[in-house]
Amino acid sequence: MQNLDPDAQDSAPLVVVCTAATELSLFLRHSLECEDIAAIFATSAREGFDQIVSQEPVMALIDCQLPEAPWLLRALSHVMPEESLTILALGAHHGADDPLGYENMGKVHSFHRPLDPASLIETIRRLAGQIRVNDRNRLFFADIELDLTARKVWRRRREIRLTGIEFELLSALMREPGRVFSRESLIARAWPRGVFVEARTVNIHIGHLRRRLNAHGGPDLIRTVRGYGYALDRTDPDLERSTP
């Protein structure tokens, strides 16, 4: 079992890697170190579970060829809050069945063999590298800071006053930067259950949120994907941005 220096945990996002594959472990150890992402490596599902629960990483990479990987995924779904942990599941070859059922779990990103190393590292960097773990009540993206407990938002150290719906929309986007959320998904996260909300209502509130965030300058960080939804992203030249 690998122990992590507490000072390292305070200064970098933490990822727990659960794999018994030596080559994969060596590759990830080197790559994550180059990205300034702290990592703990576990070679069994039981060890991985103990490390994830005790260390509270922002991400767990689980090799689904690991013995007891199905048990580990089920156990984590019961004990870890969905919003606190992103899981990267390295599964079977593309097109094969999903015997573990992990693709139907919440907040799970799947990777199929043969592995694309660059894509895997980019996803880890994008999701984990933009989260600071020294204060688990706060989210950071670019120059935006969000306090989940105080329900306050700052951009460039200037407080931005948001409505309750705008705060919930922004917090959903900041929990998974880069992910494109459908309008239906944002409705489920930002509005009370049982309230009927039209898709165009999401457009209106995103428009208000965008204007508040950009009121004092800075790039527009909310990306619109036409016909689908929104993401928090720095730039993406392949998708056209439009204002709702």
N, C-alpha and C positions, 0 to 999 in steps of 0.2 A: 504494500500500500504506500502510495506517495503522499507526503505531507507538503503543504504549501506554506511558504514564508508569509506570515500575516501582513508584513509590509507590502509584499507583492499583491496580495488580495485587495488592499486598500487603494492601489494605484492603477489597477487594470481590470478589465472585465474578466470573469472567470468562466472557463468551460471545463466540464468533466467529460472525458473521452472514455467510452467503455468498449474495448476491443481486445481480442487476444491475438490479432494479426500483427506480427512483428513489423513488417514493412509499412503497413498503414500507420502504426504507432510512431515509428521513427519519422515518417514523412510529416505527420501532424505535429509532432513535437518541435521539429525544426521550423515548420511554416508558421505555427502560432507564435513561437518565440520571435520570429522576424516581424510579426504584426503587432508585437507588444500586447498579446493576449495571454493571460495566465492560464495554465492548464494543469489539471490533475488527470492521471491516467489510471484506469482500473482494468484489470484483466478478467474479471468475472462479474456477473450480474449482481451478485450479493454485495461485492465490494463497491460496485458502481452505485448501487442504491444507498449504501451507507454514506458515501462521499457526497452524493447529490443532496440528500436530506440534511446532512450536517453542515456542508459548506454553502448551500443555497446559491449555486451558480446561476448565471443568466441563461446558460445554454448547456444541454447535454447532447453529445453525439453518441448514438448507440448503434453499434454494428449488429444488425439483426441476424448474423450468422453466429453470434455469441450464444453459447448454451444458456438457456433460461432467459433469453431476450424477451420472449412473450410475457413472462412473469414480470420482468422489470418494467416494461411499458404499462402493464395493467396496474402494477403497484404505484408507479408514479402518478398515474391518472387519479388515484384515490387519495394520495397524501400531499401532492403539490398543487397549490393554486394555479389554475391555467394561466393567469396573467403574469406569474412570476417566473415561468420556465418555458423556454423554447426548446423543442426536441428536434434534432436532425437524425433521421432514421436511415441508415445505409442498408438498403434492402437487396432483393434478388436482382437478376438481370431484367432490364426493361422489357415489359410485355408479359412477365411472369405473374402468376397469381400472387395476391397479398395474403398469405396464410395467417399473418399476425394481426391483420386488421388495423395496423397503425395508421393507414391513410384515412381512416374514418374517425380518428381521435381528433381532439381540438389541437391547436397550435403545434402541429407536427409537420415538418418539412421532410419530404422523402427524396432520397438519392438512389438511383439504380446503378447497378454494375453493368458494364465496366465504368469505373469511377472516372469522372472528369475532375482532376485535382484542382485546376484553376477555378472552376465553377464552385466547388466545395469551399475552398478557402475564401473566395469572394463573398459567398453567402455568410460564412462565419464572421468575416470582417465587417460586413454591412450590418448584420443584426447585433452581434456582440460588441463590436468595436465602437458603437455609438452609444453604449450604455455604461455609466459609471456605477460601480457597485459599492462605493464607500458610503452611499446614502440611498437605501432602498426605497425611500419615500419620494425620491426625485427622479425625473426623467430628463435627459439631455439630448438635443439634436441640433447640430450646427450651433447657432447662437441663441437657441431657445432653451429655456429651463422651465420645467413644470414641477410644482410641489403638489403631490397627491394628497397630503394631509391638510395643508393650509388652503388647498385649491386656489393657488396663485400661479401666475405665468409671467415670466420676464423674457424680453428679447433685448439683447445688447445691454443687459442690466437695467432696463427700463421696464417697469411693471406694465403689463397689458391686462386691462380689465375685460373679462369675458362673461357672457351669460352662462348659465348652467349647461345648456345644450352645447354651446361652443366649447366649453371646457371638456365635456365628455368626448366630443368629436376629436379634439386635439389629443387628448390622452390616449384614445384608441389608436390614432395614427402614430403617435410617438412610441407606443409599446412595441410596434413592429415596423420600423422605418423601412421604406422600400416596398412593403407589401401593398398591393392594390386592393382596397376594400370596395366591395360592391355597395351600392346605396342601401340595399336591404340589410347587409351586415352592419353598416353604420347605424341604421335605425335601431337594430337590436341592441347595440352598445350604448347609444346616447339617449334614447327615449324610454320612458317607463313602459313596462310590459302591459299589453292590452290596449295601448294607444294606437289608433290608426294614423299612419303618417304616409303621405304621398312621396314618391321619389323626388319630385321637383322641390319639395320642402327641404330635402337634404341639400340640394343645389343652393337654395337661398341661404341656409345657415353656413354652408361652406364659404359662400361668397362673403358673408359678414365676417367670418373668422379670418379669411384671407386678407380682407381690408384692414382689420385690426392689427394683424401681425405685421403688415407692410406699411403701417401708417407712418413710421419714423425711418423708413428706408430699409435696405437689405433686399436680397434676392427673394423671389417668390418660391417658397419651398413646398407648396402644395401642388402636386401634379394632377391634372385631370385626364382621365382615360375615357375618351368619348364613348358613350353607350354602355359604360360599365360603372365607373366610380372614381375613387381618389386614392392618392398615396402621398406620403411625406418623402420627398426625394430632393436631392440637390439639383441634379440635372439628368435629363434623359433625352438626347437628341433624336431618338428613334420614335418617340411618341409626341404628338402635338399637344401643346398646352392650350387650354381655352378657359375663359372665365365664365362660370355659370351665371 
